[in-house]
Amino acid sequence: MKKQKQSDIQLATLKKSLLIVNVAFFAFTAFATLISYQFSDEVSNQTLVNAVYIMMFISVLFFTYGFWLRSKASGNRPLGNFSGIYAIVISISLFLTSNVMYEASVEEGTIHENVHYLSFSLKQYLFIIAILSSLIFILSSPKVLNKEVHSTKVSVWASLLGLGIIIIAYIVMMIIKNSVFENPGTVMDAYNILVGSVGFGYLGSAILIILSRSKSRK
């Protein structure tokens, strides 16, 4: 009876976590789409705007799948896979939004830079996420992943490590911005969205890498 009650509590917690993730992630993609819509009339490259709308459609599909997954609630691994892939969808959506904002500002005349932002942002996006993902792959030791660690100390150190990696990545991106652009302040809004896209890309990649490594070593 006690075990059944504990199982019910865990199931309720899982459903609550999935609901929070599903609604929050959908809100991010809706936010990105709204920004792109506001700037859409100022952008000459409508392919970027259309790509954002496509990502919003994909997000709607994931949002619907999230509610189906919540009703099924078969375990933590499906929740992890869902969260990881959805985070990558948001990451791509924010990346496209950053480019829409930048192009709109160029058309409005508020940005005057000799930088091809799409190629610059894409290289930076892929390069930083690749480095962070490689770091997570190295740090996600199978010896740690395949043990049930109940130590609060370990959890705290793991959280601090993840936070430290994010802070370092943010500092590096700010240094790149100040080095590449002649007037960094004018690109701040679009660049902050790019930073957010890298953050979600790192989050999604980290979740999927950890799940994959823990599964392969079982």
Salt bridges, closest charged atoms under 4 A:
GLU148 OE1 - HIS150 NE2 3.41
